[in-house]
Amino acid sequence: MTNFIPIFPLGIVVYPQEQLNLHVFEPRYKQLVQECVKDQKPFGIPTVLNKKIVEYGTLVQVLRIEKEYENGEMDIVTQGLSVFRILEIIKTIPDKLYDGAIVNYPENNNKTHARLRQQVLHAIRELHHILQVSKTFSKADEELSAYDLAHHAGLSLEEEYELLHLFLEMQRLEYLKRHLLKVIPLMAEMEKLKERVKLNGHFRNLSAEGL
């Protein structure tokens, strides 16, 4: 399916089913949100990398306007729907301050693999333990997808974007697994280094008995 959507480019990656809170303050995006709420239609958040709108983004719907300010600014709660691919950006739209895009929606296979998902989840919890970060998920383990886990795996923006345009759940989980297997030993070594630095200059009870 191909269609036209209004777009709100941002320097983030949004995933399907993700809940995203936004503060809307620019006149063009205030107009966009007001129209989407009024007409009950979604809008697109394409990712911006290196100051350029890139090819893929996520369609989102406005769940609610959390707060409206006297100057027209808004706090809104949105939820990701599906990944889109930009075919053409439309810069000039009559009577609109915002841009739009002609997009299509690549087929997305969400069939999961329980063991692989559990491996990824275990690795994420190990990473959080090393970093002394406390995180909980709003879903049961067996309901979590790669999209639910991606923001918790320590990916860079570029890596989050790479995962966005993988269209098999198995591929996404494998991507996260490879990343975590690479980063966890590095983080563990950094923690050991921190401990060694902390000890430097302190009185230590050491012994070389038996030599």
C-alpha positions as protocol buffer text, in pm:
chain_id: "A"
residue {
  index: 1
  type: MET
  ca { x: 0 y: 0 z: 0 }
}
residue {
  index: 2
  type: THR
  ca { x: 119 y: 351 z: -89 }
}
residue {
  index: 3
  type: ASN
  ca { x: -23 y: 669 z: 59 }
}
residue {
  index: 4
  type: PHE
  ca { x: 46 y: 1028 z: 163 }
}
residue {
  index: 5
  type: ILE
  ca { x: 118 y: 1110 z: 529 }
}
residue {
  index: 6
  type: PRO
  ca { x: 213 y: 1427 z: 715 }
}
residue {
  index: 7
  type: ILE
  ca { x: 562 y: 1396 z: 865 }
}
residue {
  index: 8
  type: PHE
  ca { x: 729 y: 1513 z: 1186 }
}
residue {
  index: 9
  type: PRO
  ca { x: 1102 y: 1437 z: 1137 }
}
residue {
  index: 10
  type: LEU
  ca { x: 1300 y: 1377 z: 1457 }
}
residue {
  index: 11
  type: GLY
  ca { x: 1650 y: 1266 z: 1551 }
}
residue {
  index: 12
  type: ILE
  ca { x: 1520 y: 948 z: 1713 }
}
residue {
  index: 13
  type: VAL
  ca { x: 1401 y: 602 z: 1614 }
}
residue {
  index: 14
  type: VAL
  ca { x: 1044 y: 509 z: 1704 }
}
residue {
  index: 15
  type: TYR
  ca { x: 938 y: 143 z: 1689 }
}
residue {
  index: 16
  type: PRO
  ca { x: 594 y: -12 z: 1630 }
}
residue {
  index: 17
  type: GLN
  ca { x: 395 y: -40 z: 1957 }
}
residue {
  index: 18
  type: GLU
  ca { x: 634 y: 200 z: 2133 }
}
residue {
  index: 19
  type: GLN
  ca { x: 472 y: 476 z: 2338 }
}
residue {
  index: 20
  type: LEU
  ca { x: 639 y: 812 z: 2279 }
}
residue {
  index: 21
  type: ASN
  ca { x: 575 y: 1135 z: 2468 }
}
residue {
  index: 22
  type: LEU
  ca { x: 635 y: 1453 z: 2270 }
}
residue {
  index: 23
  type: HIS
  ca { x: 635 y: 1823 z: 2354 }
}
residue {
  index: 24
  type: VAL
  ca { x: 510 y: 2005 z: 2044 }
}
residue {
  index: 25
  type: PHE
  ca { x: 609 y: 2370 z: 2016 }
}
residue {
  index: 26
  type: GLU
  ca { x: 682 y: 2459 z: 1651 }
}
residue {
  index: 27
  type: PRO
  ca { x: 385 y: 2617 z: 1466 }
}
residue {
  index: 28
  type: ARG
  ca { x: 403 y: 2365 z: 1179 }
}
residue {
  index: 29
  type: TYR
  ca { x: 386 y: 2067 z: 1413 }
}
residue {
  index: 30
  type: LYS
  ca { x: 118 y: 2222 z: 1629 }
}
residue {
  index: 31
  type: GLN
  ca { x: -89 y: 2246 z: 1309 }
}
residue {
  index: 32
  type: LEU
  ca { x: -1 y: 1887 z: 1217 }
}
residue {
  index: 33
  type: VAL
  ca { x: -103 y: 1745 z: 1556 }
}
residue {
  index: 34
  type: GLN
  ca { x: -424 y: 1950 z: 1574 }
}
residue {
  index: 35
  type: GLU
  ca { x: -532 y: 1821 z: 1233 }
}
residue {
  index: 36
  type: CYS
  ca { x: -438 y: 1462 z: 1310 }
}
residue {
  index: 37
  type: VAL
  ca { x: -636 y: 1472 z: 1636 }
}
residue {
  index: 38
  type: LYS
  ca { x: -935 y: 1636 z: 1467 }
}
residue {
  index: 39
  type: ASP
  ca { x: -940 y: 1393 z: 1173 }
}
residue {
  index: 40
  type: GLN
  ca { x: -824 y: 1091 z: 1377 }
}
residue {
  index: 41
  type: LYS
  ca { x: -542 y: 1020 z: 1135 }
}
residue {
  index: 42
  type: PRO
  ca { x: -181 y: 914 z: 1200 }
}
residue {
  index: 43
  type: PHE
  ca { x: 140 y: 1093 z: 1106 }
}
residue {
  index: 44
  type: GLY
  ca { x: 492 y: 976 z: 1031 }
}
residue {
  index: 45
  type: ILE
  ca { x: 812 y: 1020 z: 1230 }
}
residue {
  index: 46
  type: PRO
  ca { x: 1101 y: 967 z: 988 }
}
residue {
  index: 47
  type: THR
  ca { x: 1442 y: 943 z: 1151 }
}
residue {
  index: 48
  type: VAL
  ca { x: 1692 y: 1226 z: 1101 }
}
residue {
  index: 49
  type: LEU
  ca { x: 2057 y: 1116 z: 1080 }
}
residue {
  index: 50
  type: ASN
  ca { x: 2340 y: 1364 z: 1025 }
}
residue {
  index: 51
  type: LYS
  ca { x: 2082 y: 1640 z: 967 }
}
residue {
  index: 52
  type: LYS
  ca { x: 1915 y: 1445 z: 685 }
}
residue {
  index: 53
  type: ILE
  ca { x: 1577 y: 1271 z: 672 }
}
residue {
  index: 54
  type: VAL
  ca { x: 1656 y: 907 z: 600 }
}
residue {
  index: 55
  type: GLU
  ca { x: 1452 y: 648 z: 414 }
}
residue {
  index: 56
  type: TYR
  ca { x: 1260 y: 476 z: 693 }
}
residue {
  index: 57
  type: GLY
  ca { x: 1042 y: 589 z: 981 }
}
residue {
  index: 58
  type: THR
  ca { x: 740 y: 485 z: 1185 }
}
residue {
  index: 59
  type: LEU
  ca { x: 375 y: 577 z: 1151 }
}
residue {
  index: 60
  type: VAL
  ca { x: 231 y: 689 z: 1486 }
}
residue {
  index: 61
  type: GLN
  ca { x: -111 y: 774 z: 1623 }
}
residue {
  index: 62
  type: VAL
  ca { x: -193 y: 1033 z: 1887 }
}
residue {
  index: 63
  type: LEU
  ca { x: -335 y: 852 z: 2189 }
}
residue {
  index: 64
  type: ARG
  ca { x: -412 y: 1171 z: 2378 }
}
residue {
  index: 65
  type: ILE
  ca { x: -315 y: 1531 z: 2439 }
}
residue {
  index: 66
  type: GLU
  ca { x: -172 y: 1525 z: 2790 }
}
residue {
  index: 67
  type: LYS
  ca { x: -153 y: 1903 z: 2832 }
}
residue {
  index: 68
  type: GLU
  ca { x: -225 y: 2217 z: 2630 }
}
residue {
  index: 69
  type: TYR
  ca { x: -46 y: 2544 z: 2705 }
}
residue {
  index: 70
  type: GLU
  ca { x: -176 y: 2898 z: 2660 }
}
residue {
  index: 71
  type: ASN
  ca { x: 65 y: 2957 z: 2370 }
}
residue {
  index: 72
  type: GLY
  ca { x: -68 y: 2653 z: 2182 }
}
residue {
  index: 73
  type: GLU
  ca { x: 216 y: 2419 z: 2274 }
}
residue {
  index: 74
  type: MET
  ca { x: 117 y: 2064 z: 2364 }
}
residue {
  index: 75
  type: ASP
  ca { x: 236 y: 1755 z: 2546 }
}
residue {
  index: 76
  type: ILE
  ca { x: 110 y: 1454 z: 2353 }
}
residue {
  index: 77
  type: VAL
  ca { x: 126 y: 1077 z: 2397 }
}
residue {
  index: 78
  type: THR
  ca { x: 170 y: 876 z: 2076 }
}
residue {
  index: 79
  type: GLN
  ca { x: 206 y: 510 z: 1987 }
}
residue {
  index: 80
  type: GLY
  ca { x: 398 y: 352 z: 1699 }
}
residue {
  index: 81
  type: LEU
  ca { x: 195 y: 164 z: 1440 }
}
residue {
  index: 82
  type: SER
  ca { x: 409 y: 41 z: 1150 }
}
residue {
  index: 83
  type: VAL
  ca { x: 736 y: 103 z: 969 }
}
residue {
  index: 84
  type: PHE
  ca { x: 719 y: 301 z: 644 }
}
residue {
  index: 85
  type: ARG
  ca { x: 961 y: 370 z: 361 }
}
residue {
  index: 86
  type: ILE
  ca { x: 971 y: 717 z: 207 }
}
residue {
  index: 87
  type: LEU
  ca { x: 927 y: 724 z: -171 }
}
residue {
  index: 88
  type: GLU
  ca { x: 908 y: 1103 z: -204 }
}
residue {
  index: 89
  type: ILE
  ca { x: 905 y: 1401 z: 33 }
}
residue {
  index: 90
  type: ILE
  ca { x: 646 y: 1668 z: -45 }
}
residue {
  index: 91
  type: LYS
  ca { x: 780 y: 2006 z: 70 }
}
residue {
  index: 92
  type: THR
  ca { x: 493 y: 2230 z: -40 }
}
residue {
  index: 93
  type: ILE
  ca { x: 137 y: 2145 z: 62 }
}
residue {
  index: 94
  type: PRO
  ca { x: -141 y: 2405 z: 11 }
}
residue {
  index: 95
  type: ASP
  ca { x: -243 y: 2571 z: 341 }
}
residue {
  index: 96
  type: LYS
  ca { x: -5 y: 2351 z: 542 }
}
residue {
  index: 97
  type: LEU
  ca { x: 302 y: 2457 z: 736 }
}
residue {
  index: 98
  type: TYR
  ca { x: 436 y: 2102 z: 762 }
}
residue {
  index: 99
  type: ASP
  ca { x: 586 y: 1866 z: 503 }
}
residue {
  index: 100
  type: GLY
  ca { x: 446 y: 1535 z: 390 }
}
residue {
  index: 101
  type: ALA
  ca { x: 567 y: 1219 z: 221 }
}
residue {
  index: 102
  type: ILE
  ca { x: 452 y: 951 z: -17 }
}
residue {
  index: 103
  type: VAL
  ca { x: 529 y: 624 z: 159 }
}
residue {
  index: 104
  type: ASN
  ca { x: 478 y: 251 z: 141 }
}
residue {
  index: 105
  type: TYR
  ca { x: 478 y: -10 z: 416 }
}
residue {
  index: 106
  type: PRO
  ca { x: 724 y: -301 z: 381 }
}
residue {
  index: 107
  type: GLU
  ca { x: 589 y: -640 z: 484 }
}
residue {
  index: 108
  type: ASN
  ca { x: 699 y: -714 z: 839 }
}
residue {
  index: 109
  type: ASN
  ca { x: 725 y: -1071 z: 973 }
}
residue {
  index: 110
  type: ASN
  ca { x: 680 y: -1075 z: 1352 }
}
residue {
  index: 111
  type: LYS
  ca { x: 719 y: -1453 z: 1399 }
}
residue {
  index: 112
  type: THR
  ca { x: 946 y: -1490 z: 1700 }
}
residue {
  index: 113
  type: HIS
  ca { x: 1179 y: -1755 z: 1843 }
}
residue {
  index: 114
  type: ALA
  ca { x: 1133 y: -1812 z: 2217 }
}
residue {
  index: 115
  type: ARG
  ca { x: 1486 y: -1934 z: 2293 }
}
residue {
  index: 116
  type: LEU
  ca { x: 1655 y: -1655 z: 2099 }
}
residue {
  index: 117
  type: ARG
  ca { x: 1431 y: -1394 z: 2263 }
}
residue {
  index: 118
  type: GLN
  ca { x: 1521 y: -1533 z: 2607 }
}
residue {
  index: 119
  type: GLN
  ca { x: 1892 y: -1518 z: 2523 }
}
residue {
  index: 120
  type: VAL
  ca { x: 1858 y: -1152 z: 2425 }
}
residue {
  index: 121
  type: LEU
  ca { x: 1657 y: -1073 z: 2735 }
}
residue {
  index: 122
  type: HIS
  ca { x: 1910 y: -1247 z: 2959 }
}
residue {
  index: 123
  type: ALA
  ca { x: 2193 y: -1050 z: 2796 }
}
residue {
  index: 124
  type: ILE
  ca { x: 2009 y: -720 z: 2840 }
}
residue {
  index: 125
  type: ARG
  ca { x: 1957 y: -794 z: 3210 }
}
residue {
  index: 126
  type: GLU
  ca { x: 2325 y: -882 z: 3240 }
}
residue {
  index: 127
  type: LEU
  ca { x: 2418 y: -549 z: 3076 }
}
residue {
  index: 128
  type: HIS
  ca { x: 2187 y: -358 z: 3311 }
}
residue {
  index: 129
  type: HIS
  ca { x: 2341 y: -538 z: 3609 }
}
residue {
  index: 130
  type: ILE
  ca { x: 2692 y: -438 z: 3499 }
}
residue {
  index: 131
  type: LEU
  ca { x: 2579 y: -79 z: 3450 }
}
residue {
  index: 132
  type: GLN
  ca { x: 2382 y: -82 z: 3777 }
}
residue {
  index: 133
  type: VAL
  ca { x: 2068 y: 19 z: 3589 }
}
residue {
  index: 134
  type: SER
  ca { x: 1726 y: -90 z: 3709 }
}
residue {
  index: 135
  type: LYS
  ca { x: 1475 y: -150 z: 3430 }
}
residue {
  index: 136
  type: THR
  ca { x: 1143 y: -329 z: 3420 }
}
residue {
  index: 137
  type: PHE
  ca { x: 924 y: -413 z: 3123 }
}
residue {
  index: 138
  type: SER
  ca { x: 549 y: -357 z: 3111 }
}
residue {
  index: 139
  type: LYS
  ca { x: 494 y: -693 z: 2938 }
}
residue {
  index: 140
  type: ALA
  ca { x: 561 y: -1051 z: 3041 }
}
residue {
  index: 141
  type: ASP
  ca { x: 889 y: -1194 z: 2904 }
}
residue {
  index: 142
  type: GLU
  ca { x: 711 y: -1417 z: 2651 }
}
residue {
  index: 143
  type: GLU
  ca { x: 525 y: -1115 z: 2508 }
}
residue {
  index: 144
  type: LEU
  ca { x: 834 y: -901 z: 2448 }
}
residue {
  index: 145
  type: SER
  ca { x: 953 y: -835 z: 2093 }
}
residue {
  index: 146
  type: ALA
  ca { x: 1281 y: -702 z: 1956 }
}
residue {
  index: 147
  type: TYR
  ca { x: 1109 y: -364 z: 1923 }
}
residue {
  index: 148
  type: ASP
  ca { x: 1031 y: -368 z: 2297 }
}
residue {
  index: 149
  type: LEU
  ca { x: 1393 y: -453 z: 2381 }
}
residue {
  index: 150
  type: ALA
  ca { x: 1588 y: -239 z: 2133 }
}
residue {
  index: 151
  type: HIS
  ca { x: 1596 y: 87 z: 2332 }
}
residue {
  index: 152
  type: HIS
  ca { x: 1725 y: -106 z: 2636 }
}
residue {
  index: 153
  type: ALA
  ca { x: 2024 y: -271 z: 2465 }
}
residue {
  index: 154
  type: GLY
  ca { x: 2260 y: 28 z: 2448 }
}
residue {
  index: 155
  type: LEU
  ca { x: 2237 y: 73 z: 2071 }
}
residue {
  index: 156
  type: SER
  ca { x: 2355 y: 394 z: 1907 }
}
residue {
  index: 157
  type: LEU
  ca { x: 2103 y: 595 z: 1703 }
}
residue {
  index: 158
  type: GLU
  ca { x: 2255 y: 454 z: 1383 }
}
residue {
  index: 159
  type: GLU
  ca { x: 2221 y: 98 z: 1516 }
}
residue {
  index: 160
  type: GLU
  ca { x: 1862 y: 158 z: 1626 }
}
residue {
  index: 161
  type: TYR
  ca { x: 1791 y: 277 z: 1272 }
}
residue {
  index: 162
  type: GLU
  ca { x: 1954 y: -33 z: 1123 }
}
residue {
  index: 163
  type: LEU
  ca { x: 1725 y: -249 z: 1335 }
}
residue {
  index: 164
  type: LEU
  ca { x: 1423 y: -44 z: 1222 }
}
residue {
  index: 165
  type: HIS
  ca { x: 1459 y: -166 z: 865 }
}
residue {
  index: 166
  type: LEU
  ca { x: 1507 y: -532 z: 944 }
}
residue {
  index: 167
  type: PHE
  ca { x: 1172 y: -686 z: 858 }
}
residue {
  index: 168
  type: LEU
  ca { x: 1201 y: -1031 z: 1017 }
}
residue {
  index: 169
  type: GLU
  ca { x: 1170 y: -1061 z: 1395 }
}
residue {
  index: 170
  type: MET
  ca { x: 1437 y: -1333 z: 1391 }
}
residue {
  index: 171
  type: GLN
  ca { x: 1678 y: -1093 z: 1219 }
}
residue {
  index: 172
  type: ARG
  ca { x: 1605 y: -822 z: 1474 }
}
residue {
  index: 173
  type: LEU
  ca { x: 1667 y: -1058 z: 1767 }
}
residue {
  index: 174
  type: GLU
  ca { x: 1991 y: -1185 z: 1609 }
}
residue {
  index: 175
  type: TYR
  ca { x: 2103 y: -824 z: 1558 }
}
residue {
  index: 176
  type: LEU
  ca { x: 2045 y: -749 z: 1927 }
}
residue {
  index: 177
  type: LYS
  ca { x: 2216 y: -1072 z: 2035 }
}
residue {
  index: 178
  type: ARG
  ca { x: 2530 y: -996 z: 1829 }
}
residue {
  index: 179
  type: HIS
  ca { x: 2542 y: -640 z: 1963 }
}
residue {
  index: 180
  type: LEU
  ca { x: 2509 y: -754 z: 2325 }
}
residue {
  index: 181
  type: LEU
  ca { x: 2770 y: -1030 z: 2291 }
}
residue {
  index: 182
  type: LYS
  ca { x: 3009 y: -763 z: 2164 }
}
residue {
  index: 183
  type: VAL
  ca { x: 2930 y: -489 z: 2417 }
}
residue {
  index: 184
  type: ILE
  ca { x: 2891 y: -686 z: 2744 }
}
residue {
  index: 185
  type: PRO
  ca { x: 3260 y: -792 z: 2769 }
}
residue {
  index: 186
  type: LEU
  ca { x: 3363 y: -432 z: 2699 }
}
residue {
  index: 187
  type: MET
  ca { x: 3133 y: -297 z: 2970 }
}
residue {
  index: 188
  type: ALA
  ca { x: 3250 y: -564 z: 3217 }
}
residue {
  index: 189
  type: GLU
  ca { x: 3612 y: -468 z: 3151 }
}
residue {
  index: 190
  type: MET
  ca { x: 3528 y: -99 z: 3201 }
}
residue {
  index: 191
  type: GLU
  ca { x: 3373 y: -180 z: 3538 }
}
residue {
  index: 192
  type: LYS
  ca { x: 3691 y: -366 z: 3640 }
}
residue {
  index: 193
  type: LEU
  ca { x: 3895 y: -65 z: 3526 }
}
residue {
  index: 194
  type: LYS
  ca { x: 3678 y: 165 z: 3739 }
}
residue {
  index: 195
  type: GLU
  ca { x: 3741 y: -54 z: 4043 }
}
residue {
  index: 196
  type: ARG
  ca { x: 4117 y: -50 z: 3981 }
}
residue {
  index: 197
  type: VAL
  ca { x: 4112 y: 330 z: 3949 }
}
residue {
  index: 198
  type: LYS
  ca { x: 3917 y: 360 z: 4275 }
}
residue {
  index: 199
  type: LEU
  ca { x: 4177 y: 146 z: 4456 }
}
residue {
  index: 200
  type: ASN
  ca { x: 4470 y: 354 z: 4334 }
}
residue {
  index: 201
  type: GLY
  ca { x: 4614 y: 555 z: 4625 }
}
residue {
  index: 202
  type: HIS
  ca { x: 4426 y: 363 z: 4897 }
}
residue {
  index: 203
  type: PHE
  ca { x: 4594 y: 155 z: 5168 }
}
residue {
  index: 204
  type: ARG
  ca { x: 4558 y: -211 z: 5073 }
}
residue {
  index: 205
  type: ASN
  ca { x: 4627 y: -516 z: 5283 }
}
residue {
  index: 206
  type: LEU
  ca { x: 4835 y: -722 z: 5042 }
}
residue {
  index: 207
  type: SER
  ca { x: 5052 y: -1023 z: 5097 }
}
residue {
  index: 208
  type: ALA
  ca { x: 5309 y: -1216 z: 4896 }
}
residue {
  index: 209
  type: GLU
  ca { x: 5331 y: -1508 z: 5137 }
}
residue {
  index: 210
  type: GLY
  ca { x: 5460 y: -1830 z: 4994 }
}
residue {
  index: 211
  type: LEU
  ca { x: 5702 y: -1667 z: 4750 }
}
